[in-house]
Amino acid sequence: MNTLNTVAPDHTSSLNRCSSHPTPALSAALSSQADQELEKWQQDRKHWEDALPVLGWLSHCLTLQPVEQPGFTTVSTDGRYLYFCPVYSATLTDTERRFWHAHLIWHCVAGHLYAPLGVHAHRWHLACDHEINSLLLALDVPLSDNAVLFPARCGHSALQVYHWLADHPSPQSESTPDIHPAALWLYGASALADPALIALWRRRAHLAAREIPALPTMVAAFCVSR
């Protein structure tokens, strides 16, 4: 039996069931634009099932959720949902949308669902974005034009890049278009890390390294190290 199936989304599993933690306010009914954009994100999953199986599998671990909430104008994830603003989504090309889809998945795999106490929030976000964008490069996922990447630090951990950025002359000049998972509390989500959810994503990372063929060495090693 393929052990990947044991951690695929399953509404009967307590590990995958959405908890009582609050999430960004969700509309009772979606607009026609939200429905149209949701279909695009769903089609990305089908694209990856053939083109990049690791993303095809991991994407099903997140529920796609359009958010039509004032002030929420980009994309984010809390490890259960992948949130996107339909208006923002409509401005993206297929390549850009698939980049953000993959980017948010790897925030979860990397354990970026919270921020260590005392870190500088923007610098930590830059470091996390760089870490996973380096992995996406290894997976041959095209990056968006505004993706955070410090070529001299490819292969370095988020913590290493965070400390390196302390000497950056102007870190505020670097932008992070998405919302870091740890900052979702500004939009009504829980500010507390969920250890069970983080452990679940760690397990998924280990399974991906073991079960999915042809992962680049760098990516497989990263998954094993979670």
Buried (B, 14 or more C-beta within 10 A) or exposed (E): EEEBEEBBEEEEEEEBEEEEBBBBBBEEEBEEBBEBBBEBBEEBBEBBBEEBBBBBBBBBBBBBBBBBBEEBEBBBBBBBBBBBBBBBBEEBEEEBBBBBBBBBBBBBBBBBBBBEEEBBEBBBBBBBBBBBBBBBBBBEBEBBEEBBBBEEBBEBBBBBBBEBBEEBEEBEEBEBBBBBBBBBBEBEBBEEBBEEBBEBBBBBBBBBBEBBEEBBEBBBEBBEEB
